[in-house]
Amino acid sequence: MIDCSILTFQEVHYLIPTLAIAQAINAPLFNVSDKNATCWGFYAWQSFNVPIFSFDFLPLADKKIKSLKLAILHGITSDTDSPYYFAMVFEERVRRLKMTSDNIAWADDNKTQAIIVDKKESIAVTLVDLPALTRTANTLATTTSAQVAK
């Protein structure tokens, strides 16, 4: 059994291990310097300057957002000495569930899409590849930081 959370953004449900979420918060005000950029900005969280993204890594300009929330995620990196955090936006409350082989049905051969049955409700989810998400977030944050510094 795996404790998982579903984060919803733009009507897509993303399934992620609950342990990957450092904190989920209502989004504070943050400056978006370029609404056409894939990195939406940065949020000062604890002692980190956390880059903010959407799960689809698309710019803010194309979005109609209900109520914005941030999930601060533990990034997975090969450097175990320095933690890496990044934030993904989502719109609805975090939904936690216990995932087992009995309540998941794979919807594709790559096992990136699935149907989860929770309390007699079927939920179509996209499984989050946390290492790939971390790499993309890190690359985009580094590029954005370099552009801001110019």
N, CA, C and O atoms as a GROMACS GRO file, in nm:
protein
  600
    1MET      N    1   0.085  -0.117   0.000
    1MET     CA    2   0.000   0.000   0.000
    1MET      C    3   0.090   0.124   0.000
    1MET      O    4   0.188   0.132   0.075
    2ILE      N    5   0.055   0.219  -0.084
    2ILE     CA    6   0.130   0.344  -0.095
    2ILE      C    7   0.037   0.460  -0.065
    2ILE      O    8  -0.072   0.470  -0.121
    3ASP      N    9   0.080   0.548   0.026
    3ASP     CA   10   0.004   0.668   0.058
    3ASP      C   11   0.030   0.770  -0.054
    3ASP      O   12   0.143   0.814  -0.073
    4CYS      N   13  -0.075   0.805  -0.127
    4CYS     CA   14  -0.062   0.897  -0.240
    4CYS      C   15  -0.152   1.018  -0.223
    4CYS      O   16  -0.245   1.019  -0.142
    5SER      N   17  -0.122   1.120  -0.300
    5SER     CA   18  -0.204   1.240  -0.303
    5SER      C   19  -0.238   1.272  -0.448
    5SER      O   20  -0.159   1.248  -0.539
    6ILE      N   21  -0.357   1.325  -0.466
    6ILE     CA   22  -0.399   1.371  -0.598
    6ILE      C   23  -0.402   1.523  -0.594
    6ILE      O   24  -0.469   1.583  -0.510
    7LEU      N   25  -0.329   1.585  -0.686
    7LEU     CA   26  -0.330   1.730  -0.703
    7LEU      C   27  -0.395   1.758  -0.838
    7LEU      O   28  -0.355   1.700  -0.940
    8THR      N   29  -0.494   1.844  -0.839
    8THR     CA   30  -0.568   1.872  -0.962
    8THR      C   31  -0.530   2.010  -1.016
    8THR      O   32  -0.528   2.109  -0.942
    9PHE      N   33  -0.502   2.013  -1.145
    9PHE     CA   34  -0.473   2.140  -1.212
    9PHE      C   35  -0.529   2.135  -1.353
    9PHE      O   36  -0.500   2.043  -1.429
   10GLN      N   37  -0.609   2.235  -1.386
   10GLN     CA   38  -0.672   2.243  -1.518
   10GLN      C   39  -0.748   2.115  -1.552
   10GLN      O   40  -0.741   2.064  -1.664
   11GLU      N   41  -0.820   2.063  -1.451
   11GLU     CA   42  -0.907   1.946  -1.463
   11GLU      C   43  -0.832   1.816  -1.490
   11GLU      O   44  -0.893   1.716  -1.529
   12VAL      N   45  -0.701   1.814  -1.469
   12VAL     CA   46  -0.622   1.692  -1.478
   12VAL      C   47  -0.580   1.655  -1.336
   12VAL      O   48  -0.536   1.741  -1.259
   13HIS      N   49  -0.595   1.527  -1.302
   13HIS     CA   50  -0.561   1.479  -1.168
   13HIS      C   51  -0.422   1.415  -1.173
   13HIS      O   52  -0.400   1.321  -1.249
   14TYR      N   53  -0.330   1.467  -1.093
   14TYR     CA   54  -0.192   1.416  -1.089
   14TYR      C   55  -0.172   1.337  -0.961
   14TYR      O   56  -0.199   1.386  -0.852
   15LEU      N   57  -0.124   1.214  -0.976
   15LEU     CA   58  -0.101   1.125  -0.863
   15LEU      C   59   0.046   1.130  -0.825
   15LEU      O   60   0.134   1.111  -0.910
   16ILE      N   61   0.072   1.155  -0.697
   16ILE     CA   62   0.209   1.170  -0.650
   16ILE      C   63   0.218   1.107  -0.510
   16ILE      O   64   0.123   1.116  -0.432
   17PRO      N   65   0.331   1.045  -0.477
   17PRO     CA   66   0.345   0.994  -0.340
   17PRO      C   67   0.334   1.109  -0.240
   17PRO      O   68   0.395   1.215  -0.258
   18THR      N   69   0.258   1.087  -0.134
   18THR     CA   70   0.238   1.192  -0.034
   18THR      C   71   0.370   1.237   0.027
   18THR      O   72   0.386   1.355   0.060
   19LEU      N   73   0.464   1.147   0.043
   19LEU     CA   74   0.594   1.182   0.101
   19LEU      C   75   0.674   1.281   0.015
   19LEU      O   76   0.766   1.346   0.064
   20ALA      N   77   0.638   1.293  -0.112
   20ALA     CA   78   0.706   1.389  -0.200
   20ALA      C   79   0.664   1.532  -0.173
   20ALA      O   80   0.731   1.626  -0.217
   21ILE      N   81   0.553   1.551  -0.102
   21ILE     CA   82   0.502   1.685  -0.075
   21ILE      C   83   0.556   1.734   0.059
   21ILE      O   84   0.525   1.678   0.164
   22ALA      N   85   0.639   1.838   0.054
   22ALA     CA   86   0.692   1.897   0.177
   22ALA      C   87   0.584   1.979   0.247
   22ALA      O   88   0.572   1.976   0.369
   23GLN      N   89   0.506   2.053   0.166
   23GLN     CA   90   0.398   2.134   0.222
   23GLN      C   91   0.304   2.174   0.110
   23GLN      O   92   0.347   2.199  -0.003
   24ALA      N   93   0.176   2.181   0.141
   24ALA     CA   94   0.076   2.233   0.047
   24ALA      C   95   0.013   2.355   0.113
   24ALA      O   96  -0.031   2.348   0.228
   25ILE      N   97   0.008   2.466   0.039
   25ILE     CA   98  -0.039   2.592   0.096
   25ILE      C   99  -0.126   2.667  -0.004
   25ILE      O  100  -0.117   2.644  -0.125
   26ASN      N  101  -0.210   2.756   0.046
   26ASN     CA  102  -0.276   2.850  -0.043
   26ASN      C  103  -0.167   2.940  -0.100
   26ASN      O  104  -0.078   2.983  -0.027
   27ALA      N  105  -0.174   2.966  -0.226
   27ALA     CA  106  -0.068   3.042  -0.290
   27ALA      C  107  -0.064   3.185  -0.239
   27ALA      O  108  -0.165   3.256  -0.242
   28PRO      N  109   0.052   3.226  -0.193
   28PRO     CA  110   0.067   3.367  -0.156
   28PRO      C  111   0.081   3.449  -0.283
   28PRO      O  112   0.097   3.395  -0.392
   29LEU      N  113   0.075   3.578  -0.269
   29LEU     CA  114   0.100   3.662  -0.386
   29LEU      C  115   0.247   3.648  -0.424
   29LEU      O  116   0.335   3.652  -0.338
   30PHE      N  117   0.270   3.632  -0.551
   30PHE     CA  118   0.408   3.629  -0.600
   30PHE      C  119   0.410   3.701  -0.734
   30PHE      O  120   0.312   3.701  -0.808
   31ASN      N  121   0.522   3.763  -0.763
   31ASN     CA  122   0.535   3.840  -0.886
   31ASN      C  123   0.562   3.748  -1.004
   31ASN      O  124   0.652   3.664  -0.998
   32VAL      N  125   0.487   3.764  -1.108
   32VAL     CA  126   0.511   3.692  -1.232
   32VAL      C  127   0.569   3.793  -1.329
   32VAL      O  128   0.498   3.878  -1.382
   33SER      N  129   0.700   3.783  -1.351
   33SER     CA  130   0.766   3.882  -1.435
   33SER      C  131   0.732   3.866  -1.583
   33SER      O  132   0.728   3.965  -1.657
   34ASP      N  133   0.706   3.743  -1.625
   34ASP     CA  134   0.677   3.718  -1.766
   34ASP      C  135   0.567   3.612  -1.773
   34ASP      O  136   0.592   3.495  -1.746
   35LYS      N  137   0.446   3.652  -1.810
   35LYS     CA  138   0.334   3.558  -1.816
   35LYS      C  139   0.348   3.458  -1.929
   35LYS      O  140   0.267   3.365  -1.940
   36ASN      N  141   0.449   3.473  -2.013
   36ASN     CA  142   0.474   3.378  -2.121
   36ASN      C  143   0.588   3.282  -2.087
   36ASN      O  144   0.626   3.200  -2.170
   37ALA      N  145   0.644   3.293  -1.966
   37ALA     CA  146   0.754   3.206  -1.924
   37ALA      C  147   0.700   3.078  -1.861
   37ALA      O  148   0.591   3.077  -1.804
   38THR      N  149   0.777   2.971  -1.872
   38THR     CA  150   0.736   2.844  -1.813
   38THR      C  151   0.756   2.842  -1.662
   38THR      O  152   0.684   2.772  -1.591
   39CYS      N  153   0.852   2.919  -1.611
   39CYS     CA  154   0.869   2.933  -1.466
   39CYS      C  155   0.786   3.054  -1.425
   39CYS      O  156   0.812   3.165  -1.472
   40TRP      N  157   0.688   3.034  -1.338
   40TRP     CA  158   0.593   3.140  -1.303
   40TRP      C  159   0.651   3.239  -1.205
   40TRP      O  160   0.592   3.345  -1.183
   41GLY      N  161   0.763   3.208  -1.145
   41GLY     CA  162   0.824   3.296  -1.047
   41GLY      C  163   0.890   3.215  -0.938
   41GLY      O  164   0.913   3.095  -0.954
   42PHE      N  165   0.921   3.280  -0.828
   42PHE     CA  166   0.986   3.214  -0.716
   42PHE      C  167   0.913   3.249  -0.587
   42PHE      O  168   0.856   3.357  -0.574
   43TYR      N  169   0.916   3.156  -0.493
   43TYR     CA  170   0.852   3.175  -0.364
   43TYR      C  171   0.954   3.148  -0.255
   43TYR      O  172   1.019   3.043  -0.254
   44ALA      N  173   0.968   3.243  -0.162
   44ALA     CA  174   1.060   3.225  -0.050
   44ALA      C  175   0.995   3.133   0.052
   44ALA      O  176   0.898   3.170   0.118
   45TRP      N  177   1.048   3.012   0.063
   45TRP     CA  178   0.993   2.912   0.154
   45TRP      C  179   1.106   2.860   0.242
   45TRP      O  180   1.206   2.807   0.192
   46GLN      N  181   1.088   2.875   0.372
   46GLN     CA  182   1.191   2.843   0.469
   46GLN      C  183   1.319   2.916   0.426
   46GLN      O  184   1.316   3.039   0.415
   47SER      N  185   1.428   2.849   0.400
   47SER     CA  186   1.550   2.921   0.358
   47SER      C  187   1.576   2.902   0.208
   47SER      O  188   1.689   2.922   0.162
   48PHE      N  189   1.474   2.863   0.132
   48PHE     CA  190   1.491   2.832  -0.010
   48PHE      C  191   1.413   2.930  -0.097
   48PHE      O  192   1.308   2.980  -0.056
   49ASN      N  193   1.464   2.957  -0.214
   49ASN     CA  194   1.396   3.035  -0.315
   49ASN      C  195   1.339   2.933  -0.415
   49ASN      O  196   1.410   2.888  -0.505
   50VAL      N  197   1.213   2.899  -0.398
   50VAL     CA  198   1.152   2.786  -0.468
   50VAL      C  199   1.089   2.830  -0.600
   50VAL      O  200   1.003   2.918  -0.600
   51PRO      N  201   1.132   2.771  -0.714
   51PRO     CA  202   1.069   2.804  -0.843
   51PRO      C  203   0.928   2.746  -0.851
   51PRO      O  204   0.901   2.639  -0.797
   52ILE      N  205   0.839   2.817  -0.919
   52ILE     CA  206   0.698   2.778  -0.931
   52ILE      C  207   0.667   2.742  -1.076
   52ILE      O  208   0.700   2.815  -1.169
   53PHE      N  209   0.602   2.626  -1.093
   53PHE     CA  210   0.566   2.576  -1.226
   53PHE      C  211   0.425   2.521  -1.224
   53PHE      O  212   0.365   2.502  -1.118
   54SER      N  213   0.371   2.496  -1.343
   54SER     CA  214   0.249   2.416  -1.355
   54SER      C  215   0.293   2.277  -1.400
   54SER      O  216   0.401   2.261  -1.456
   55PHE      N  217   0.209   2.177  -1.376
   55PHE     CA  218   0.245   2.041  -1.413
   55PHE      C  219   0.271   2.025  -1.562
   55PHE      O  220   0.351   1.940  -1.603
   56ASP      N  221   0.207   2.106  -1.644
   56ASP     CA  222   0.226   2.095  -1.789
   56ASP      C  223   0.341   2.184  -1.838
   56ASP      O  224   0.372   2.185  -1.957
   57PHE      N  225   0.404   2.258  -1.747
   57PHE     CA  226   0.515   2.350  -1.779
   57PHE      C  227   0.479   2.449  -1.889
   57PHE      O  228   0.563   2.486  -1.971
   58LEU      N  229   0.353   2.491  -1.890
   58LEU     CA  230   0.310   2.592  -1.986
   58LEU      C  231   0.300   2.727  -1.916
   58LEU      O  232   0.286   2.732  -1.794
   59PRO      N  233   0.308   2.836  -1.992
   59PRO     CA  234   0.302   2.971  -1.932
   59PRO      C  235   0.169   3.002  -1.867
   59PRO      O  236   0.066   2.942  -1.899
   60LEU      N  237   0.172   3.096  -1.776
   60LEU     CA  238   0.054   3.144  -1.704
   60LEU      C  239  -0.045   3.213  -1.798
   60LEU      O  240  -0.166   3.209  -1.773
   61ALA      N  241   0.003   3.274  -1.903
   61ALA     CA  242  -0.081   3.354  -1.993
   61ALA      C  243  -0.197   3.273  -2.051
   61ALA      O  244  -0.301   3.329  -2.083
   62ASP      N  245  -0.179   3.142  -2.063
   62ASP     CA  246  -0.281   3.058  -2.125
   62ASP      C  247  -0.380   2.999  -2.026
   62ASP      O  248  -0.466   2.920  -2.066
   63LYS      N  249  -0.372   3.034  -1.900
   63LYS     CA  250  -0.450   2.967  -1.796
   63LYS      C  251  -0.564   3.051  -1.743
   63LYS      O  252  -0.552   3.172  -1.725
   64LYS      N  253  -0.675   2.984  -1.716
   64LYS     CA  254  -0.784   3.042  -1.639
   64LYS      C  255  -0.786   2.964  -1.509
   64LYS      O  256  -0.818   2.845  -1.507
   65ILE      N  257  -0.751   3.031  -1.400
   65ILE     CA  258  -0.728   2.962  -1.274
   65ILE      C  259  -0.836   2.996  -1.173
   65ILE      O  260  -0.875   3.113  -1.159
   66LYS      N  261  -0.885   2.894  -1.104
   66LYS     CA  262  -0.989   2.912  -1.002
   66LYS      C  263  -0.925   2.969  -0.876
   66LYS      O  264  -0.926   3.090  -0.855
   67SER      N  265  -0.871   2.886  -0.793
   67SER     CA  266  -0.803   2.931  -0.671
   67SER      C  267  -0.668   2.861  -0.665
   67SER      O  268  -0.661   2.738  -0.661
   68LEU      N  269  -0.565   2.937  -0.665
   68LEU     CA  270  -0.431   2.884  -0.678
   68LEU      C  271  -0.375   2.838  -0.545
   68LEU      O  272  -0.386   2.907  -0.443
   69LYS      N  273  -0.315   2.719  -0.547
   69LYS     CA  274  -0.245   2.663  -0.431
   69LYS      C  275  -0.107   2.617  -0.478
   69LYS      O  276  -0.085   2.595  -0.597
   70LEU      N  277  -0.015   2.604  -0.384
   70LEU     CA  278   0.119   2.556  -0.416
   70LEU      C  279   0.148   2.427  -0.340
   70LEU      O  280   0.118   2.416  -0.221
   71ALA      N  281   0.206   2.332  -0.410
   71ALA     CA  282   0.259   2.212  -0.346
   71ALA      C  283   0.411   2.224  -0.355
   71ALA      O  284   0.468   2.219  -0.463
   72ILE      N  285   0.476   2.239  -0.239
   72ILE     CA  286   0.621   2.242  -0.236
   72ILE      C  287   0.666   2.096  -0.237
   72ILE      O  288   0.632   2.019  -0.146
   73LEU      N  289   0.741   2.058  -0.340
   73LEU     CA  290   0.780   1.918  -0.356
   73LEU      C  291   0.928   1.898  -0.327
   73LEU      O  292   1.011   1.985  -0.354
   74HIS      N  293   0.959   1.782  -0.270
   74HIS     CA  294   1.097   1.739  -0.253
   74HIS      C  295   1.145   1.693  -0.390
   74HIS      O  296   1.090   1.597  -0.446
   75GLY      N  297   1.245   1.758  -0.445
   75GLY     CA  298   1.300   1.713  -0.571
   75GLY      C  299   1.388   1.592  -0.550
   75GLY      O  300   1.447   1.575  -0.443
   76ILE      N  301   1.398   1.509  -0.650
   76ILE     CA  302   1.486   1.392  -0.644
   76ILE      C  303   1.608   1.422  -0.730
   76ILE      O  304   1.598   1.436  -0.852
   77THR      N  305   1.723   1.432  -0.664
   77THR     CA  306   1.848   1.462  -0.735
   77THR      C  307   1.954   1.361  -0.694
   77THR      O  308   1.939   1.289  -0.596
   78SER      N  309   2.062   1.358  -0.770
   78SER     CA  310   2.173   1.269  -0.737
   78SER      C  311   2.259   1.328  -0.625
   78SER      O  312   2.337   1.257  -0.562
   79ASP      N  313   2.244   1.458  -0.600
   79ASP     CA  314   2.319   1.524  -0.493
   79ASP      C  315   2.240   1.511  -0.363
   79ASP      O  316   2.150   1.590  -0.336
   80THR      N  317   2.275   1.411  -0.283
   80THR     CA  318   2.200   1.385  -0.160
   80THR      C  319   2.235   1.482  -0.048
   80THR      O  320   2.165   1.487   0.053
   81ASP      N  321   2.343   1.561  -0.065
   81ASP     CA  322   2.383   1.654   0.041
   81ASP      C  323   2.305   1.784   0.040
   81ASP      O  324   2.293   1.850   0.144
   82SER      N  325   2.251   1.822  -0.075
   82SER     CA  326   2.178   1.948  -0.079
   82SER      C  327   2.035   1.923  -0.128
   82SER      O  328   2.014   1.872  -0.238
   83PRO      N  329   1.937   1.958  -0.046
   83PRO     CA  330   1.797   1.936  -0.087
   83PRO      C  331   1.758   2.031  -0.201
   83PRO      O  332   1.811   2.141  -0.213
   84TYR      N  333   1.666   1.986  -0.282
   84TYR     CA  334   1.614   2.069  -0.390
   84TYR      C  335   1.462   2.068  -0.378
   84TYR      O  336   1.400   1.962  -0.372
   85TYR      N  337   1.404   2.184  -0.376
   85TYR     CA  338   1.259   2.198  -0.367
   85TYR      C  339   1.210   2.279  -0.485
   85TYR      O  340   1.278   2.369  -0.533
   86PHE      N  341   1.090   2.248  -0.530
   86PHE     CA  342   1.023   2.328  -0.630
   86PHE      C  343   0.874   2.322  -0.603
   86PHE      O  344   0.827   2.232  -0.532
   87ALA      N  345   0.800   2.416  -0.658
   87ALA     CA  346   0.656   2.423  -0.631
   87ALA      C  347   0.577   2.400  -0.760
   87ALA      O  348   0.612   2.449  -0.867
   88MET      N  349   0.471   2.323  -0.745
   88MET     CA  350   0.378   2.301  -0.854
   88MET      C  351   0.244   2.361  -0.812
   88MET      O  352   0.202   2.345  -0.697
   89VAL      N  353   0.179   2.429  -0.904
   89VAL     CA  354   0.050   2.488  -0.872
   89VAL      C  355  -0.061   2.384  -0.889
   89VAL      O  356  -0.052   2.295  -0.973
   90PHE      N  357  -0.163   2.397  -0.807
   90PHE     CA  358  -0.282   2.314  -0.823
   90PHE      C  359  -0.401   2.396  -0.777
   90PHE      O  360  -0.384   2.504  -0.719
   91GLU      N  361  -0.523   2.346  -0.802
   91GLU     CA  362  -0.641   2.429  -0.781
   91GLU      C  363  -0.738   2.378  -0.675
   91GLU      O  364  -0.806   2.459  -0.611
   92GLU      N  365  -0.747   2.252  -0.653
   92GLU     CA  366  -0.844   2.199  -0.558
   92GLU      C  367  -0.771   2.148  -0.435
   92GLU      O  368  -0.648   2.148  -0.430
   93ARG      N  369  -0.846   2.104  -0.336
   93ARG     CA  370  -0.781   2.052  -0.216
   93ARG      C  371  -0.702   1.925  -0.250
   93ARG      O  372  -0.734   1.854  -0.346
   94VAL      N  373  -0.600   1.899  -0.170
   94VAL     CA  374  -0.522   1.776  -0.186
   94VAL      C  375  -0.612   1.660  -0.145
   94VAL      O  376  -0.676   1.664  -0.040
   95ARG      N  377  -0.614   1.559  -0.227
   95ARG     CA  378  -0.694   1.441  -0.195
   95ARG      C  379  -0.598   1.324  -0.170
   95ARG      O  380  -0.522   1.285  -0.258
   96ARG      N  381  -0.602   1.269  -0.049
   96ARG     CA  382  -0.514   1.158  -0.014
   96ARG      C  383  -0.588   1.027  -0.027
   96ARG      O  384  -0.708   1.018  -0.002
   97LEU      N  385  -0.514   0.923  -0.068
   97LEU     CA  386  -0.570   0.791  -0.078
   97LEU      C  387  -0.461   0.687  -0.065
   97LEU      O  388  -0.343   0.716  -0.085
   98LYS      N  389  -0.501   0.567  -0.032
   98LYS     CA  390  -0.409   0.454  -0.024
   98LYS      C  391  -0.418   0.378  -0.156
   98LYS      O  392  -0.525   0.331  -0.194
   99MET      N  393  -0.306   0.368  -0.224
   99MET     CA  394  -0.305   0.299  -0.352
   99MET      C  395  -0.254   0.157  -0.334
   99MET      O  396  -0.149   0.134  -0.272
  100THR      N  397  -0.328   0.063  -0.388
  100THR     CA  398  -0.288  -0.078  -0.384
  100THR      C  399  -0.307  -0.135  -0.525
  100THR      O  400  -0.363  -0.071  -0.613
  101SER      N  401  -0.258  -0.256  -0.543
  101SER     CA  402  -0.277  -0.320  -0.674
  101SER      C  403  -0.425  -0.350  -0.700
  101SER      O  404  -0.465  -0.373  -0.814
  102ASP      N  405  -0.506  -0.349  -0.594
  102ASP     CA  406  -0.649  -0.376  -0.609
  102ASP      C  407  -0.730  -0.256  -0.655
  102ASP      O  408  -0.839  -0.272  -0.711
  103ASN      N  409  -0.680  -0.134  -0.634
  103ASN     CA  410  -0.761  -0.018  -0.670
  103ASN      C  411  -0.702   0.065  -0.783
  103ASN      O  412  -0.737   0.182  -0.800
  104ILE      N  413  -0.610   0.005  -0.861
  104ILE     CA  414  -0.555   0.076  -0.977
  104ILE      C  415  -0.570  -0.010  -1.102
  104ILE      O  416  -0.548  -0.131  -1.098
  105ALA      N  417  -0.607   0.055  -1.211
  105ALA     CA  418  -0.613  -0.011  -1.342
  105ALA      C  419  -0.536   0.077  -1.438
  105ALA      O  420  -0.569   0.194  -1.456
  106TRP      N  421  -0.436   0.021  -1.501
  106TRP     CA  422  -0.354   0.100  -1.593
  106TRP      C  423  -0.432   0.131  -1.720
  106TRP      O  424  -0.502   0.044  -1.773
  107ALA      N  425  -0.421   0.253  -1.767
  107ALA     CA  426  -0.495   0.298  -1.885
  107ALA      C  427  -0.407   0.303  -2.010
  107ALA      O  428  -0.456   0.324  -2.120
  108ASP      N  429  -0.275   0.283  -1.992
  108ASP     CA  430  -0.185   0.282  -2.108
  108ASP      C  431  -0.069   0.186  -2.081
  108ASP      O  432  -0.045   0.147  -1.967
  109ASP      N  433   0.002   0.149  -2.188
  109ASP     CA  434   0.112   0.054  -2.176
  109ASP      C  435   0.233   0.111  -2.101
  109ASP      O  436   0.309   0.036  -2.041
  110ASN      N  437   0.250   0.241  -2.106
  110ASN     CA  438   0.365   0.305  -2.038
  110ASN      C  439   0.343   0.325  -1.889
  110ASN      O  440   0.434   0.369  -1.818
  111LYS      N  441   0.225   0.294  -1.842
  111LYS     CA  442   0.187   0.310  -1.700
  111LYS      C  443   0.206   0.454  -1.652
  111LYS      O  444   0.260   0.480  -1.544
  112THR      N  445   0.160   0.548  -1.735
  112THR     CA  446   0.160   0.690  -1.695
  112THR      C  447   0.017   0.738  -1.670
  112THR      O  448  -0.003   0.843  -1.608
  113GLN      N  449  -0.080   0.664  -1.717
  113GLN     CA  450  -0.221   0.698  -1.699
  113GLN      C  451  -0.288   0.579  -1.630
  113GLN      O  452  -0.260   0.463  -1.660
  114ALA      N  453  -0.377   0.611  -1.536
  114ALA     CA  454  -0.443   0.503  -1.464
  114ALA      C  455  -0.582   0.547  -1.419
  114ALA      O  456  -0.616   0.666  -1.421
  115ILE      N  457  -0.659   0.449  -1.379
  115ILE     CA  458  -0.788   0.474  -1.315
  115ILE      C  459  -0.774   0.423  -1.172
  115ILE      O  460  -0.739   0.307  -1.149
  116ILE      N  461  -0.802   0.511  -1.076
  116ILE     CA  462  -0.797   0.475  -0.935
  116ILE      C  463  -0.941   0.467  -0.885
  116ILE      O  464  -1.022   0.556  -0.911
  117VAL      N  465  -0.972   0.360  -0.814
  117VAL     CA  466  -1.104   0.348  -0.754
  117VAL      C  467  -1.089   0.381  -0.606
  117VAL      O  468  -1.017   0.313  -0.533
  118ASP      N  469  -1.159   0.486  -0.563
  118ASP     CA  470  -1.154   0.530  -0.424
  118ASP      C  471  -1.296   0.553  -0.375
  118ASP      O  472  -1.366   0.642  -0.425
  119LYS      N  473  -1.339   0.475  -0.278
  119LYS     CA  474  -1.473   0.489  -0.220
  119LYS      C  475  -1.582   0.486  -0.327
  119LYS      O  476  -1.670   0.572  -0.331
  120LYS      N  477  -1.575   0.387  -0.413
  120LYS     CA  478  -1.674   0.365  -0.519
  120LYS      C  479  -1.673   0.472  -0.627
  120LYS      O  480  -1.765   0.480  -0.708
  121GLU      N  481  -1.569   0.554  -0.630
  121GLU     CA  482  -1.554   0.658  -0.732
  121GLU      C  483  -1.431   0.626  -0.816
  121GLU      O  484  -1.326   0.592  -0.761
  122SER      N  485  -1.443   0.635  -0.946
  122SER     CA  486  -1.330   0.613  -1.034
  122SER      C  487  -1.269   0.747  -1.074
  122SER      O  488  -1.340   0.837  -1.118
  123ILE      N  489  -1.138   0.759  -1.059
  123ILE     CA  490  -1.069   0.884  -1.089
  123ILE      C  491  -0.959   0.856  -1.191
  123ILE      O  492  -0.870   0.775  -1.166
  124ALA      N  493  -0.966   0.923  -1.305
  124ALA     CA  494  -0.859   0.911  -1.404
  124ALA      C  495  -0.742   0.998  -1.358
  124ALA      O  496  -0.760   1.117  -1.333
  125VAL      N  497  -0.623   0.939  -1.348
  125VAL     CA  498  -0.507   1.013  -1.299
  125VAL      C  499  -0.390   1.000  -1.394
  125VAL      O  500  -0.380   0.906  -1.472
  126THR      N  501  -0.301   1.099  -1.386
  126THR     CA  502  -0.172   1.096  -1.453
  126THR      C  503  -0.068   1.076  -1.345
  126THR      O  504  -0.061   1.153  -1.250
  127LEU      N  505   0.013   0.972  -1.359
  127LEU     CA  506   0.117   0.947  -1.260
  127LEU      C  507   0.233   1.043  -1.282
  127LEU      O  508   0.277   1.062  -1.396
  128VAL      N  509   0.281   1.103  -1.176
  128VAL     CA  510   0.390   1.199  -1.183
  128VAL      C  511   0.523   1.124  -1.178
  128VAL      O  512   0.548   1.046  -1.086
  129ASP      N  513   0.607   1.148  -1.278
  129ASP     CA  514   0.743   1.094  -1.280
  129ASP      C  515   0.830   1.197  -1.206
  129ASP      O  516   0.879   1.292  -1.268
  130LEU      N  517   0.848   1.178  -1.075
  130LEU     CA  518   0.915   1.279  -0.993
  130LEU      C  519   1.059   1.306  -1.036
  130LEU      O  520   1.098   1.423  -1.038
  131PRO      N  521   1.141   1.205  -1.069
  131PRO     CA  522   1.277   1.238  -1.116
  131PRO      C  523   1.277   1.322  -1.244
  131PRO      O  524   1.356   1.417  -1.256
  132ALA      N  525   1.190   1.290  -1.339
  132ALA     CA  526   1.182   1.369  -1.463
  132ALA      C  527   1.130   1.509  -1.435
  132ALA      O  528   1.179   1.607  -1.492
  133LEU      N  529   1.029   1.520  -1.347
  133LEU     CA  530   0.975   1.651  -1.309
  133LEU      C  531   1.083   1.736  -1.243
  133LEU      O  532   1.094   1.856  -1.271
  134THR      N  533   1.163   1.674  -1.156
  134THR     CA  534   1.272   1.745  -1.088
  134THR      C  535   1.374   1.798  -1.189
  134THR      O  536   1.416   1.913  -1.182
  135ARG      N  537   1.414   1.713  -1.284
  135ARG     CA  538   1.513   1.755  -1.386
  135ARG      C  539   1.461   1.873  -1.467
  135ARG      O  540   1.533   1.970  -1.490
  136THR      N  541   1.336   1.865  -1.512
  136THR     CA  542   1.278   1.973  -1.592
  136THR      C  543   1.268   2.101  -1.510
  136THR      O  544   1.305   2.208  -1.557
  137ALA      N  545   1.219   2.090  -1.387
  137ALA     CA  546   1.206   2.207  -1.300
  137ALA      C  547   1.342   2.270  -1.273
  137ALA      O  548   1.356   2.393  -1.278
  138ASN      N  549   1.442   2.188  -1.245
  138ASN     CA  550   1.576   2.239  -1.217
  138ASN      C  551   1.635   2.311  -1.339
  138ASN      O  552   1.693   2.418  -1.325
  139THR      N  553   1.619   2.252  -1.456
  139THR     CA  554   1.670   2.314  -1.580
  139THR      C  555   1.601   2.448  -1.606
  139THR      O  556   1.667   2.548  -1.635
  140LEU      N  557   1.468   2.449  -1.596
  140LEU     CA  558   1.394   2.573  -1.622
  140LEU      C  559   1.422   2.679  -1.516
  140LEU      O  560   1.431   2.798  -1.549
  141ALA      N  561   1.436   2.639  -1.391
  141ALA     CA  562   1.465   2.736  -1.284
  141ALA      C  563   1.603   2.796  -1.302
  141ALA      O  564   1.622   2.916  -1.281
  142THR      N  565   1.700   2.714  -1.342
  142THR     CA  566   1.836   2.763  -1.364
  142THR      C  567   1.837   2.862  -1.480
  142THR      O  568   1.901   2.967  -1.472
  143THR      N  569   1.767   2.828  -1.588
  143THR     CA  570   1.759   2.917  -1.704
  143THR      C  571   1.690   3.049  -1.666
  143THR      O  572   1.737   3.156  -1.704
  144THR      N  573   1.581   3.040  -1.592
  144THR     CA  574   1.506   3.159  -1.551
  144THR      C  575   1.592   3.246  -1.459
  144THR      O  576   1.594   3.368  -1.474
  145SER      N  577   1.661   3.184  -1.364
  145SER     CA  578   1.747   3.260  -1.271
  145SER      C  579   1.856   3.333  -1.347
  145SER      O  580   1.888   3.448  -1.316
  146ALA      N  581   1.913   3.267  -1.446
  146ALA     CA  582   2.018   3.330  -1.526
  146ALA      C  583   1.964   3.448  -1.605
  146ALA      O  584   2.032   3.551  -1.618
  147GLN      N  585   1.841   3.435  -1.658
  147GLN     CA  586   1.781   3.544  -1.734
  147GLN      C  587   1.746   3.661  -1.644
  147GLN      O  588   1.762   3.777  -1.684
  148VAL      N  589   1.698   3.633  -1.522
  148VAL     CA  590   1.664   3.739  -1.428
  148VAL      C  591   1.788   3.815  -1.383
  148VAL      O  592   1.783   3.936  -1.361
  149ALA      N  593   1.901   3.742  -1.369
  149ALA     CA  594   2.025   3.803  -1.322
  149ALA      C  595   2.085   3.899  -1.426
  149ALA      O  596   2.165   3.985  -1.390
  150LYS      N  597   2.048   3.884  -1.553
  150LYS     CA  598   2.105   3.971  -1.658
  150LYS      C  599   2.055   4.112  -1.648
  150LYS      O  600   2.094   4.197  -1.728
   0.00000   0.00000   0.00000
